Amino acid sequence: MLTANRAKSGNPRVLRSRKKQRAGFIAACTVPTVILFTVFMLYPTVNVFYMSLFRMSSLSLNKEFIGLQNFQILFRDEKFWQAFRNNLFFIVFVTAVTMTVSLFFAALLAQTELIEKPFYRTVFFFPNVLSLVVIGVLFVQIYDPTMGILTSTLKAVHSEGLIHAWLGEKSTVRWCVAAAMIWQAVGYYMVMYMAGMDGIPKDLYEVASMEGMGKFRQFFSITLPLMWEIIRVTIVFFIISTINMSFVFVKVMTPTGGPSGQSEVLLTYMYKQAFTNSNFGYAMAVGVFVFIFSFILALISNKLTAKEVIEY
């Protein structure tokens, strides 16, 4: 019986049948995903590239082919470059502060034995439960120059000279939007970093303490190197997500782009060109630039943060 089963399993027809069944199963699992990706991701992306070559006053079929003229106008548009500089500010400043603060609180909580540690995780993570729009509206109320919490606090400590029209002045509007973005993101990345730190063997810290190494040095000599791959991934992810996140916060907190466009970003400028100015072809060109910029930014981030992986 065993010999017959072996002979049957080695039969070329049986092997081909099994291969077909395996291939059919793989196709059944992957084809729907490929179709959905093509319809909702690949086709719209390619279509944006195509439509950026036309002059369009609406999304109808009436369009005029103008080649790369939209991009020529784009690179001469000072308002576009102002939005680009604002985007760079949010990417650099918000990413640096968010990652630093998240790592600080994660290390503080992970390396201390606190009974209330789950409570702190929940409190810090809470902003991520809220919608970005809700957080934006919340900070608009905080920054209200007459009845906002920030203004009321400054009045309570007799610091009226520090009161500003926070979202209405060139010198403060970008910093106020950035503060809202940081508050929203810190808890999420803190929880991610804490999970990574909890996986580092405690023996390493015990040996380091026996050698006379302080907490500060332990962080830079043990925690940071062993956490680097997680930090690297989160930095790249956050940089790209900042481009999308800034659109929501700017649109909610400063719908007109702030005073003299001081908080305008690329995606709000694209939105304005499409749905305010009815210049859809030009808006598509801005979208193409954002796509290419995001891709290049991800490559640069990966290159700059590349390091040898330390295993433990």
Secondary structure, 3 states (H helix, E strand, C coil): CHHHHHHHHCCHHHHHHHHHHHHHHHHHHHHHHHHHHHHHHHHHHHHHHHHCCEECCCCCCCCEECCCHHHHHHHCCHHHHHHHHHHHHHHHHHHHHHHHHHHHHHHHHHCCCCCCHHHHHHHHHHHHCCCHHHHHHHHHHHCCCCCCHHHHHHHHCCCHHHCCCCCCCCCCHHHHHHHHHHHHHHHHHHHHHHHHHHCCCHHHHHHHHHCCCCHHHHHHHHHHHHHHHHHHHHHHHHHHHHHHHHHHHHHHHCCCCCHHHCCCCHHHHHHHHHHCCCCHHHHHHHHHHHHHHHHHHHHHHHHHCCCCCCCC
